[in-house]
Amino acid sequence: AGNDSTSTNAMLRWSHSEYHASELLEKSLQEMQELQKTGLMIDIVATRNISIGEEILIDYGNDWVEKWDEHLVHWEERSNDNVPSPSALMRLNNDQSSILRTRSEQNSMPYPSHVQTVCYFSKHHDYDNSEGILRWQFTTTTEMYPCSILARESFRNDQSQLDKSDTHLYMVHVIIDDSTDAYVVNVPRYGIFFAEKAYQSNQLLKCGFRRFISLADDMVPESWKKQ
C-alpha cells in the first residue's frame, strides 16, 4: 500500500541474494540501458514484527504522496455502473462448485462485461481427435486460452452421490491464436477459469491513479544521480 514513512512496517533494500547482480550498480544509466537485461533484485524487509494477516506497508516516497494528494483534490466521484470490479472476478473463480453458463445462456444471463472464460489446454499434446473434436486432458504442457462454453452435460460419481450434487463436463471452443482454434469435450469445472479481457482492468480507467514508487535516496547509486 502507498504510505508515508510514519506508518510503514517494512522497507526496500537491494537484495543479498546470490542472484542479485550487484555489479550493475557500478554502471552508468547509459550502460544499463545498452545492456537491455535485468539482474538487480530488491528485497522487502520488515522493520518491526508483523502480525499474521497484517498488511505490509512501505514508504512510496514523498513524490508519490504529493501526487496522491493532488489526485484527491481533482478527483470526481463517478458512477460505478461501468467500472470493472476485481471482486466480481474473484467471486467467480472462488466458486468452483458453480455450474457454468453456456454461450447461449449468457445471452440472457451474461457474466460481467470485463471478464471472459479461459480454459486449460495444451496445443502440443496429441489428443484423441474424432471428427475434429478433441477429448480434454490435463498435461504438463497445459496453458490457458480464451474459450467459449458451448454445452455441458451432468453425471454422478461416487463423491457427488455423497454430497447430492451433480458434476458437470463441458464442451468448449478454444481460441489459440488468430488462425488456430479447437473444439474440446469433457472439460471439467477445474479446467475452466475466469480472467479479465484485454485492456478491461480497472487499472486502465482514465480516472485511476498511477505513479511510480521512488527508491530511497541511499539506494540510488551516485553514478545514477549524476545523469
C-alpha positions as CSV (number, residue, x, y, z in Angstrom):
1,A,0.0,0.0,0.0
2,G,1.1,3.6,-0.5
3,N,2.1,5.2,2.7
4,D,4.3,7.9,4.2
5,S,7.3,7.0,6.3
6,T,5.3,7.3,9.6
7,S,3.1,4.3,9.0
8,T,5.4,1.7,7.5
9,N,6.4,-1.7,8.8
10,A,8.7,-2.7,6.0
11,M,11.4,-1.2,3.8
12,L,13.1,-1.8,0.4
13,R,16.7,-2.7,0.1
14,W,19.0,-4.2,-2.5
15,S,18.9,-7.9,-2.2
16,H,21.5,-10.0,-0.5
17,S,20.7,-13.0,-2.8
18,E,23.4,-14.6,-4.7
19,Y,21.3,-14.0,-7.9
20,H,21.4,-10.2,-7.3
21,A,23.8,-8.7,-9.9
22,S,25.2,-6.0,-7.6
23,E,28.0,-5.2,-10.1
24,L,25.3,-3.5,-12.2
25,L,25.0,-0.8,-9.6
26,E,28.5,0.4,-10.6
27,K,27.4,1.1,-14.2
28,S,26.0,4.3,-15.5
29,L,22.4,4.7,-16.6
30,Q,23.5,4.7,-20.3
31,E,25.4,1.5,-19.8
32,M,22.4,-0.1,-18.1
33,Q,20.2,0.9,-21.0
34,E,22.6,-0.6,-23.5
35,L,22.7,-3.9,-21.6
36,Q,18.9,-4.3,-22.1
37,K,18.8,-7.1,-19.4
38,T,17.9,-7.4,-15.8
39,G,19.7,-8.8,-12.8
40,L,19.0,-6.4,-10.0
41,M,16.8,-7.6,-7.2
42,I,15.1,-5.8,-4.3
43,D,14.0,-7.3,-1.0
44,I,11.1,-6.2,1.1
45,V,12.4,-6.3,4.7
46,A,10.3,-6.0,7.9
47,T,11.3,-3.1,10.1
48,R,9.2,-4.4,13.1
49,N,7.3,-7.5,14.0
50,I,4.3,-8.0,11.6
51,S,1.3,-10.0,12.7
52,I,-0.3,-12.7,10.6
53,G,-2.8,-11.1,8.2
54,E,-1.4,-7.6,8.8
55,E,-0.9,-5.5,5.6
56,I,2.7,-4.9,4.5
57,L,3.3,-1.1,4.3
58,I,6.3,0.5,2.7
59,D,7.2,4.2,2.1
60,Y,6.4,5.1,-1.6
61,G,8.4,8.3,-1.3
62,N,7.5,12.0,-1.0
63,D,6.9,12.4,-4.7
64,W,4.2,9.7,-4.6
65,V,2.5,11.1,-1.6
66,E,2.4,14.6,-3.2
67,K,0.9,13.3,-6.4
68,W,-1.7,11.3,-4.5
69,D,-2.8,14.3,-2.5
70,E,-3.0,16.3,-5.8
71,H,-5.1,13.4,-7.3
72,L,-7.5,13.6,-4.4
73,V,-8.0,17.3,-4.8
74,H,-9.1,16.9,-8.5
75,W,-10.8,13.6,-8.2
76,E,-14.5,13.5,-9.0
77,E,-16.8,10.7,-7.9
78,R,-18.2,8.8,-10.8
79,S,-20.8,6.2,-11.4
80,N,-19.6,2.6,-10.7
81,D,-22.0,1.1,-13.3
82,N,-19.3,0.6,-15.9
83,V,-16.3,0.2,-13.6
84,P,-14.7,-3.3,-13.8
85,S,-14.8,-4.9,-10.4
86,P,-11.9,-7.2,-9.3
87,S,-14.1,-8.6,-6.6
88,A,-16.5,-10.0,-9.3
89,L,-13.7,-11.9,-10.9
90,M,-12.5,-13.3,-7.5
91,R,-16.0,-14.4,-6.6
92,L,-16.4,-16.2,-9.9
93,N,-13.1,-18.1,-9.6
94,N,-13.6,-18.9,-5.9
95,D,-16.9,-20.6,-6.5
96,Q,-15.6,-23.8,-8.1
97,S,-18.9,-25.6,-7.4
98,S,-20.9,-23.3,-9.6
99,I,-22.5,-24.5,-12.9
100,L,-21.0,-22.5,-15.7
101,R,-23.4,-20.9,-18.3
102,T,-23.1,-21.9,-21.9
103,R,-22.7,-19.2,-24.6
104,S,-26.4,-19.3,-25.4
105,E,-27.4,-19.0,-21.7
106,Q,-25.1,-16.0,-21.4
107,N,-27.3,-14.1,-23.9
108,S,-30.0,-13.7,-21.2
109,M,-27.7,-14.1,-18.1
110,P,-24.3,-12.6,-19.1
111,Y,-21.3,-12.6,-16.9
112,P,-19.7,-9.2,-16.2
113,S,-18.7,-7.5,-19.4
114,H,-15.0,-7.2,-18.4
115,V,-14.4,-11.0,-17.9
116,Q,-14.1,-14.0,-20.2
117,T,-13.8,-17.7,-19.7
118,V,-10.3,-19.3,-20.2
119,C,-9.5,-23.0,-20.4
120,Y,-6.6,-25.2,-19.6
121,F,-5.4,-26.6,-23.0
122,S,-2.2,-27.9,-24.5
123,K,-1.7,-27.2,-28.1
124,H,1.3,-29.6,-28.1
125,H,-0.5,-32.6,-26.8
126,D,-1.5,-35.5,-29.0
127,Y,-5.3,-35.6,-28.3
128,D,-7.7,-38.2,-29.4
129,N,-9.3,-36.5,-32.5
130,S,-12.7,-37.6,-33.6
131,E,-14.3,-35.6,-36.3
132,G,-12.2,-32.6,-35.3
133,I,-13.3,-32.7,-31.7
134,L,-10.7,-33.3,-29.0
135,R,-11.1,-35.0,-25.7
136,W,-9.7,-32.9,-22.8
137,Q,-6.7,-34.0,-20.8
138,F,-4.5,-32.1,-18.3
139,T,-0.8,-32.3,-19.2
140,T,2.4,-30.8,-18.0
141,T,2.4,-28.5,-21.1
142,T,-1.1,-27.2,-20.4
143,E,-1.6,-23.4,-20.9
144,M,-4.6,-21.2,-20.6
145,Y,-6.5,-19.9,-23.6
146,P,-9.7,-17.9,-24.1
147,C,-12.7,-20.2,-24.6
148,S,-16.4,-20.2,-25.1
149,I,-18.6,-22.8,-23.3
150,L,-20.8,-24.4,-26.0
151,A,-22.5,-27.1,-24.0
152,R,-22.5,-29.1,-20.7
153,E,-23.6,-32.5,-19.5
154,S,-24.1,-33.8,-16.0
155,F,-23.2,-37.1,-14.4
156,R,-22.8,-38.5,-10.9
157,N,-19.8,-40.2,-9.5
158,D,-19.2,-41.7,-6.0
159,Q,-18.2,-38.4,-4.5
160,S,-21.2,-36.5,-6.0
161,Q,-23.5,-39.2,-4.6
162,L,-22.3,-38.3,-1.2
163,D,-22.9,-34.6,-1.5
164,K,-26.0,-35.0,-3.6
165,S,-24.7,-32.6,-6.3
166,D,-24.2,-33.1,-10.0
167,T,-20.8,-33.0,-11.6
168,H,-20.6,-31.3,-15.0
169,L,-18.4,-31.7,-18.0
170,Y,-18.2,-29.0,-20.7
171,M,-17.7,-28.7,-24.4
172,V,-15.7,-25.6,-25.3
173,H,-14.4,-23.7,-28.2
174,V,-10.7,-22.8,-27.5
175,I,-9.1,-19.8,-29.3
176,I,-5.4,-20.5,-29.5
177,D,-4.5,-17.6,-31.8
178,D,-6.0,-15.6,-34.7
179,S,-5.7,-18.6,-37.1
180,T,-5.9,-21.6,-34.7
181,D,-8.8,-22.9,-32.6
182,A,-10.1,-26.3,-31.2
183,Y,-13.3,-27.9,-30.1
184,V,-12.8,-29.8,-26.9
185,V,-15.2,-32.1,-24.9
186,N,-15.1,-33.5,-21.4
187,V,-13.6,-30.3,-19.9
188,P,-14.1,-30.4,-16.0
189,R,-15.0,-27.4,-14.0
190,Y,-11.5,-27.1,-12.7
191,G,-10.3,-26.8,-16.2
192,I,-12.2,-23.5,-16.8
193,F,-11.5,-20.1,-15.1
194,F,-12.5,-16.5,-15.5
195,A,-10.0,-13.8,-16.5
196,E,-10.1,-10.1,-17.3
197,K,-10.4,-9.3,-21.0
198,A,-7.5,-7.4,-22.6
199,Y,-7.5,-3.7,-21.6
200,Q,-10.5,-4.1,-19.4
201,S,-8.8,-4.0,-16.0
202,N,-9.8,-1.2,-13.6
203,Q,-6.2,-0.2,-13.6
204,L,-6.8,1.3,-17.1
205,L,-9.6,3.6,-16.0
206,K,-8.9,7.2,-17.1
207,C,-9.8,8.4,-13.6
208,G,-7.4,6.0,-12.0
209,F,-4.2,7.0,-10.1
210,R,-0.8,5.9,-11.4
211,R,2.6,6.9,-10.1
212,F,5.9,5.1,-9.8
213,I,7.3,4.2,-6.4
214,S,10.6,6.0,-5.6
215,L,13.7,4.4,-4.2
216,A,15.1,5.8,-1.0
217,D,17.9,8.2,-1.7
218,D,20.5,6.0,-0.1
219,M,19.6,3.1,-2.5
220,V,20.3,5.1,-5.6
221,P,24.0,4.8,-6.8
222,E,25.9,8.0,-7.2
223,S,26.6,7.2,-10.8
224,W,22.8,7.3,-11.5
225,K,22.3,10.6,-9.6
226,K,24.7,12.4,-11.9
227,Q,22.6,11.7,-15.0
